[in-house]
Amino acid sequence: MGSRFKNYGLVTLGVVLGVAVTMQFSQLAHKPVEDDMPVDSLRRVADAYRLIEADYVEPVDQRKLLTQAVSGMVASLDPHSAYLDRNAYRELREGTEGKFVGLGIEIGQSAEGYVKIVAPIEDSPAERAGIKAGDLIARIDGAAVRGMDLDQAIKRMRGEPRTRVVLTIIRKDAPAPLEIGVVREEIVQKSVKGRIVAPGYAWVRISQFQEPTVDDLANRLAALAREEPALKGLVLDLRNDPGGLLQGAIGVAAAFLPRGAEIVSTNGQLEESRARFYGRPEYYMLGRGIDPLAKVPDLYKTLPMVVLVNTGSASASEIVAGALQDYKRAMIVGSPTFGKGSVQTIRPLPGDAAVKLTTARYYTPGGRSIQARGILPDVPVDETADGDGWNALRMREADLRRHLSNDRMHGQMREQATGHDDIEEQMRILAAARQRKPLDFGGKADFQLAQALRQLQGLPVQLSKRTAARSTEQATAVTPLAQHAR
C-alpha cells in the first residue's frame, strides 16, 4: 500500500508550482454501500444526457460527455479528488519512479508569458543541446507558447524516446532567437542532493519523495560522514518539496529517529485507512533486499538538526517535518507549510482509467492533524533578507475551495492560516519576485540556509528587514491604555 505523487514527467513541476498529494494505490474492494442506489437521481442524470445529446446546438462526443460528468462528480468533493483518464493515470504511475521520457528541464512561467527555463537537469538532453537557465521558450515545434498554460507546453514537449522537438529560444544578449533541436530521452532524476556547506555542517535537500529517495538519502548521508568525520550539525531542506511516496517520507524520518518510532498515522472510513506507520523496514522498503538505512552512520540519530520548510512544503514533506518536530529531534525553520494533510487512494477503473479519491487524513505522532493548518515553524524565517517574496503570496490548503477541515481544531480559528497582506502589498511582492532570479536553494545567497546554520551554531537568527520592521511597529504601537493594563 503506497503513497503516490503526481509528476508531469517533463519537469519538476513541484519545485515550480508547489503542491502534490500523498496517495495510495489500491486494488481492494470498496466499502459496501448498504442503501439502494438513488435510482431517481440516476434517471435525472440519464435524462439530462439524452437532452444534451438530442438538443444541443452541435453534435456531442458521447464518450467525452460521460467522462466529463464523472470528472465533475468526483472533483466536486474536494480539491484533491479527481477522475484520471488514461494519460493522467499513466503519468501518475510514472511520476514516482524518478525517471521519465522528456527533455530534462525544470520550467516556470515568465512574466512575458513565455516558458522560462529554471534549470536543465544535469546530463540531460536539454543540457547537452545547450539549453541554459534563464532561457525563454517562445515556440515548441513552431507553435507559439504565449497563451499556453504550462500543462499544454508540457504535453507538446513530451513524447516517445528518440523523437526530436525544436525549441525556439530567446536568450538574453543573443542577437536573435535560437532554434535548438532536442532529442527526447528517458531522464533519471535525483531527488536528493547535499554537500558540506561550512566546516562541520552538512546540507541535504530532498526535492520530492520518489521510489529511490530513501536509498539516495542513505548514500548521501554516508558520503557526507566520510567527507566530514567531525560533523556538528545537519540542515535537512524540504522547501518546495510537494510530497510523494508515503514510504519515502517514513524512511527519511526513520533515518533520524529511534528505530521503530511511530512516524505518521491515518484515519478514514475504511479499515485500511485507519493505520499507524513506524520507522521499520517493512514500512519504508518498496521491495525485498537489504535495508538501505543500515548504511547510515549512527551519528545521524543524535546529530543536531534543522529542517527548512516553506509554503511549498506539502504532504509527505509535512509528515517528515511533523514527526521530527513532535519528537523534538529537529528545529523547524522557515514559513508555515502548505497544510496538505489528506490521503488519496487510487481506484482503477475499466479502460486504464482511475479515480483518485480522498480516503483519510493523516496525523503526526503527537496526534496533530496537518490538514488546512500545516506545520508551524519553531523559528520563523522569511525567504530573503528583504522579506518572504513570492512565498508570501502562495496559496495554502486552507485557501482552496472545498478543502477538508482540520478535524482536531474543533472550529477554532486557523492560526496563521493565510498570513497574506492587503492586495497592494501582495502586488508589490509579486512585482519584486518577477524581477529577481529564481531562489538558488543551497547557494551562497540562500538567506534561510544561512539562518539555519546560525541556529545550529547557537548564534542569533537574523530577521528579514520586513519582519524586523513589523516587530518594531508592533512594539511601538502600544496605546497608553494598553500600557496601563500591563
C-alpha positions in Angstrom: 0.0 0.0 0.0 1.9 3.0 -1.2 1.5 6.7 -1.4 2.0 8.3 -4.8 2.6 11.8 -6.1 1.6 13.2 -9.4 4.5 14.3 -11.5 4.0 15.5 -15.1 7.1 13.7 -16.3 8.7 16.6 -18.3 9.7 18.9 -15.5 10.0 19.1 -11.8 6.7 20.9 -11.5 6.6 20.5 -7.8 9.5 22.9 -7.5 7.8 25.5 -9.6 4.1 25.1 -8.8 4.2 23.8 -5.3 1.6 21.2 -4.5 1.3 17.4 -4.7 -0.5 14.7 -2.8 0.1 11.7 -0.7 -1.7 8.8 -2.4 -2.2 5.1 -2.1 -2.7 2.7 -5.0 -5.2 0.0 -4.0 -6.9 -2.9 -5.7 -9.0 -3.6 -2.6 -12.8 -3.7 -2.8 -14.5 -0.5 -1.7 -16.7 -0.3 1.3 -20.1 -1.9 0.6 -23.0 0.5 0.3 -25.9 -0.6 2.5 -28.6 1.7 1.0 -30.0 1.2 -2.5 -28.7 3.3 -5.3 -30.6 6.6 -5.7 -32.5 5.5 -8.8 -34.4 8.7 -9.3 -31.3 10.8 -9.3 -29.5 8.5 -11.7 -32.6 8.7 -14.0 -32.3 12.5 -13.8 -28.6 12.2 -15.0 -29.7 10.0 -17.8 -32.5 12.4 -18.8 -30.0 15.3 -18.9 -27.6 13.3 -21.0 -30.4 12.5 -23.5 -31.5 16.1 -23.7 -27.9 17.3 -24.4 -27.4 14.6 -27.0 -30.6 15.4 -28.8 -31.0 19.2 -28.5 -27.5 20.7 -28.2 -26.6 23.1 -31.0 -23.8 20.8 -32.2 -23.3 17.1 -32.1 -21.6 16.0 -28.9 -19.0 13.3 -28.3 -20.8 10.8 -26.1 -17.7 9.4 -24.5 -16.4 12.8 -23.7 -19.7 13.9 -22.2 -19.9 11.0 -19.9 -16.2 11.3 -18.9 -16.8 15.0 -18.0 -19.9 14.0 -16.0 -17.8 11.5 -13.9 -15.0 14.0 -13.6 -17.3 16.8 -12.4 -18.8 14.4 -9.8 -15.5 13.4 -8.3 -14.0 16.9 -8.5 -16.9 18.4 -6.5 -15.8 16.5 -3.4 -12.6 18.3 -2.5 -9.5 19.8 -4.3 -7.6 16.6 -4.4 -10.1 14.0 -5.6 -10.2 13.6 -9.4 -11.0 11.4 -12.3 -7.9 10.2 -14.1 -8.2 9.4 -17.8 -5.7 7.0 -19.4 -3.0 9.6 -19.9 -3.3 11.2 -16.5 -3.2 7.7 -14.9 -0.1 6.8 -16.8 1.6 10.0 -15.8 0.8 9.5 -12.2 2.2 6.0 -12.2 5.4 7.2 -13.9 5.8 10.1 -11.6 7.2 8.3 -8.5 9.8 6.2 -10.4 12.3 9.1 -10.6 12.5 8.7 -14.3 10.5 9.9 -17.3 10.8 10.5 -21.0 11.4 14.1 -21.9 13.9 16.8 -22.3 15.2 17.2 -18.8 14.3 20.7 -17.8 12.7 22.5 -14.8 10.4 25.2 -16.0 8.2 28.1 -14.9 6.1 30.8 -16.4 7.8 34.1 -17.2 6.2 37.5 -16.7 6.1 37.9 -20.5 4.0 34.7 -21.0 6.9 32.5 -22.2 8.0 29.3 -20.6 11.1 30.0 -18.6 13.9 27.5 -18.1 14.6 27.4 -14.3 17.4 24.9 -14.9 18.3 22.0 -17.2 18.8 18.7 -15.3 22.4 17.5 -15.2 23.5 15.4 -18.2 20.0 15.6 -19.7 19.3 16.1 -23.5 18.4 19.7 -22.8 21.8 20.4 -21.1 23.7 18.6 -23.9 21.8 20.6 -26.5 22.9 23.9 -24.9 19.7 24.9 -23.0 20.6 27.3 -20.2 19.0 28.5 -17.0 17.1 31.8 -17.8 16.3 30.9 -21.4 12.8 31.6 -22.5 10.9 29.1 -24.8 9.0 31.2 -27.4 7.9 28.3 -29.7 7.7 24.5 -29.5 7.9 22.9 -32.9 6.7 26.2 -34.3 3.7 26.6 -32.1 3.7 29.9 -30.1 4.0 29.4 -26.4 2.2 32.7 -25.4 -1.3 31.8 -24.5 -0.5 28.3 -23.5 -0.6 27.2 -19.9 2.2 25.0 -18.5 0.3 21.8 -19.0 -0.2 22.5 -22.7 3.5 23.3 -23.1 4.5 20.1 -21.2 2.3 17.9 -23.4 4.0 19.4 -26.5 7.4 18.7 -25.2 6.7 15.2 -24.0 6.8 12.3 -26.5 8.4 9.0 -27.3 12.1 8.2 -26.7 14.4 9.2 -29.6 12.0 11.7 -31.1 13.0 15.3 -31.7 11.4 18.5 -30.7 12.6 22.0 -31.8 12.5 24.8 -29.3 12.7 28.5 -30.3 14.7 30.1 -27.5 15.0 33.7 -26.5 18.3 34.2 -24.7 19.5 37.4 -23.0 22.2 39.1 -25.0 21.6 36.8 -28.0 21.1 38.9 -31.2 18.2 36.7 -32.5 16.1 33.8 -31.3 17.8 30.4 -31.3 16.4 27.2 -32.9 17.6 24.3 -30.8 16.7 20.7 -31.5 16.5 18.3 -28.6 16.0 14.5 -28.8 13.8 13.1 -26.0 15.3 10.5 -23.7 14.4 8.7 -20.5 15.6 11.0 -17.8 16.7 9.6 -14.4 16.1 12.3 -11.8 17.8 12.5 -8.4 15.6 13.7 -5.6 18.4 14.0 -3.1 21.5 16.2 -3.1 23.7 17.5 -0.4 27.2 18.8 0.5 29.3 20.3 3.3 28.3 24.0 3.4 30.5 25.0 6.3 33.2 23.3 8.3 31.4 20.6 10.3 27.9 21.4 8.9 26.1 19.5 6.1 23.1 20.4 3.9 20.8 17.8 2.4 18.0 18.7 0.1 15.1 16.5 -0.9 13.1 17.9 -3.8 10.4 15.2 -3.8 9.7 11.7 -2.4 10.2 9.1 -5.1 10.9 5.3 -5.0 14.8 5.8 -4.9 14.7 8.6 -2.3 15.4 6.5 0.8 18.3 4.8 -0.9 19.6 8.1 -2.3 19.4 9.7 1.1 21.2 6.8 2.8 24.1 7.0 0.3 24.3 10.8 0.6 24.4 10.7 4.4 27.1 8.0 4.4 29.2 10.0 1.9 28.9 13.2 3.9 30.0 11.4 7.1 33.1 10.1 5.2 33.9 13.6 3.8 33.4 15.3 7.1 34.1 12.9 10.0 33.6 15.7 12.6 30.1 16.6 11.7 28.5 19.1 14.1 25.1 19.6 12.5 22.8 18.9 9.6 20.2 21.0 7.7 17.5 19.0 6.0 16.0 21.1 3.3 12.3 20.4 2.4 11.5 23.7 0.9 9.2 23.5 -2.2 9.1 19.7 -1.7 5.5 18.9 -2.8 5.3 15.4 -1.4 5.4 11.9 -2.9 5.6 8.4 -1.7 4.5 7.8 1.8 7.2 5.1 2.1 9.8 7.7 1.2 8.6 10.0 4.0 8.7 7.2 6.5 12.2 6.2 5.5 13.5 9.7 5.6 12.1 10.3 9.1 13.3 6.9 10.3 16.9 7.8 9.3 17.0 10.4 12.1 14.6 8.9 14.7 14.9 5.9 17.1 14.3 2.6 15.3 10.7 1.7 15.3 9.4 5.1 16.3 5.9 6.0 15.0 6.1 8.3 12.0 2.5 9.0 11.0 -1.0 7.7 11.3 -4.1 7.9 9.1 -7.8 7.8 9.8 -10.8 7.4 7.5 -14.0 5.4 6.9 -12.2 2.2 5.5 -10.4 -0.2 7.8 -7.4 0.0 5.6 -7.4 3.8 6.1 -7.0 3.5 9.9 -3.4 2.7 10.3 -0.1 3.6 12.0 3.2 3.6 10.3 6.5 3.1 12.0 10.2 3.5 11.2 10.8 -0.1 10.4 12.0 -1.6 7.1 8.6 -3.2 6.3 7.0 0.3 6.3 9.5 2.1 4.0 11.1 -0.6 1.8 9.3 -1.0 -1.5 10.8 -4.4 -2.2 13.0 -7.1 -0.8 16.7 -6.7 -0.1 19.0 -5.0 2.3 17.6 -2.2 4.5 19.0 1.0 2.8 19.2 2.7 6.2 21.6 0.1 7.5 24.4 2.1 5.8 23.5 5.4 7.6 26.0 6.1 10.4 24.5 6.1 13.9 25.6 9.7 14.5 22.6 10.9 12.4 20.3 9.7 15.2 21.7 12.4 17.6 23.3 15.0 15.3 21.8 18.4 15.9 19.3 19.2 13.1 17.4 22.0 11.5 14.6 21.3 8.9 13.9 24.1 6.4 10.3 24.4 5.2 8.2 26.9 3.3 4.7 27.2 1.9 5.7 24.9 -0.9 6.5 22.1 1.5 3.5 19.8 1.3 2.1 16.4 2.0 4.9 13.8 2.5 7.4 16.6 3.4 5.0 17.7 6.1 4.9 14.2 7.5 8.7 14.3 7.9 8.8 17.8 9.4 5.9 17.0 11.8 7.5 13.8 13.0 10.9 15.4 13.7 9.1 18.3 15.4 7.0 16.1 17.6 10.0 14.1 18.8 11.9 17.4 19.3 14.5 15.8 17.1 14.9 18.9 15.0 14.1 22.6 15.0 11.8 23.6 12.1 12.9 26.9 10.5 11.2 28.9 7.7 7.5 29.5 6.9 4.3 27.6 7.7 3.9 24.7 5.3 1.1 24.1 2.8 -1.3 22.1 5.1 -1.9 19.1 2.8 -3.0 16.5 5.4 -5.2 14.1 3.4 -4.5 10.8 1.7 -5.8 9.9 -1.8 -6.4 6.3 -2.8 -6.3 5.3 -6.5 -9.1 3.0 -7.5 -8.6 1.6 -11.0 -11.5 1.7 -13.4 -12.0 -0.2 -16.7 -10.3 1.2 -19.7 -7.0 2.1 -18.0 -8.6 5.0 -16.1 -8.9 5.5 -12.3 -10.5 7.6 -9.6 -8.2 9.5 -7.2 -10.4 9.7 -4.0 -9.6 11.3 -0.7 -10.0 8.5 1.9 -8.2 9.6 5.0 -6.5 12.4 7.0 -3.0 11.9 8.4 -1.6 12.8 11.8 1.7 13.5 13.3 3.0 11.1 16.1 1.6 13.6 18.7 -1.8 13.4 17.1 -1.8 16.7 15.3 -3.8 17.0 12.1 -1.9 18.9 9.5 -4.9 19.3 7.3 -5.6 23.0 6.4 -3.1 24.2 9.0 0.3 22.8 8.1 3.5 22.6 10.2 4.3 25.9 12.0 8.0 26.6 12.3 9.7 26.8 15.6 11.8 29.7 14.2 10.0 31.8 11.6 12.4 33.0 8.9 11.5 34.8 5.7 12.7 33.7 2.2 15.2 36.5 1.8 16.7 39.3 3.9 14.2 41.7 2.4 11.1 39.6 3.1 9.2 36.5 2.2 9.0 37.3 -1.5 6.8 35.1 -3.7 6.4 32.7 -0.8 4.1 35.2 0.9 1.6 35.1 -2.0 1.4 31.4 -2.5 -1.9 29.6 -1.8 -2.1 27.1 1.0 -4.6 24.3 1.5 -6.8 26.5 3.6 -7.2 28.8 0.7 -8.5 26.1 -1.7 -12.2 25.8 -2.3 -13.9 22.8 -0.7 -10.8 21.9 1.3 -11.3 19.4 4.1 -11.5 20.9 7.6 -8.9 20.2 10.3 -10.9 17.7 12.5 -8.7 18.3 15.5 -9.2 22.1 15.7 -13.0 21.9 16.6 -13.9 25.0 14.6 -11.2 27.3 16.2 -9.7 30.0 14.0 -6.9 28.6 11.8 -3.8 30.1 13.4 -1.6 31.7 10.7 -3.8 30.0 8.0 -3.2 32.6 5.3 -0.9 35.4 6.6 -1.5 37.4 3.4 -1.2 41.2 3.4 -3.5 43.6 1.6 -3.7 43.5 -2.2 -1.3 46.4 -2.8 1.3 44.7 -0.7 0.8 41.4 -2.5 1.2 43.1 -5.9 4.4 44.8 -4.7 5.9 41.5 -3.6 4.8 39.8 -6.8 6.4 42.5 -8.9 9.6 42.2 -7.0 9.6 38.4 -7.3 9.3 38.6 -11.1 12.4 40.8 -11.3 14.7 38.6 -9.4 16.3 35.3 -10.3 14.8 32.0 -9.0 16.0 31.3 -5.5 19.1 29.1 -5.5 18.5 26.7 -2.7 21.8 25.9 -1.1 23.6 28.7 -2.8 25.7 31.5 -1.3 22.7 33.9 -1.3 20.4 31.5 0.4 19.2 33.6 3.4 17.2 30.8 5.1 20.0 28.3 4.9 22.3 30.9 6.4 19.9 31.4 9.3 19.6 27.6 9.7 23.3 27.3 10.1 23.3 30.2 12.7 20.6 28.3 14.6 22.8 25.1 14.7 25.8 27.2 15.7 24.0 28.8 18.6 24.0 32.2 17.1 21.1 34.7 16.9 18.9 34.1 13.9 18.6 37.2 11.7 15.1 38.5 10.9 14.4 39.8 7.4 14.2 43.6 7.1 10.4 43.4 6.6 9.8 41.2 9.6 12.1 43.3 11.8 10.2 46.5 10.7 6.9 44.8 11.6 8.2 43.8 15.0 9.3 47.4 15.7 5.9 48.7 14.6 4.1 46.3 16.8 6.3 47.2 19.8 5.8 51.0 19.3 2.1 50.8 18.6 1.1 50.2 22.2 -1.6 52.6 23.4 -1.4 54.3 26.9 -4.4 52.3 28.0 -2.7 49.1 27.0 0.4 50.2 28.8 -1.6 50.9 31.9 -3.3 47.5 31.6 0.1 45.8 31.6 
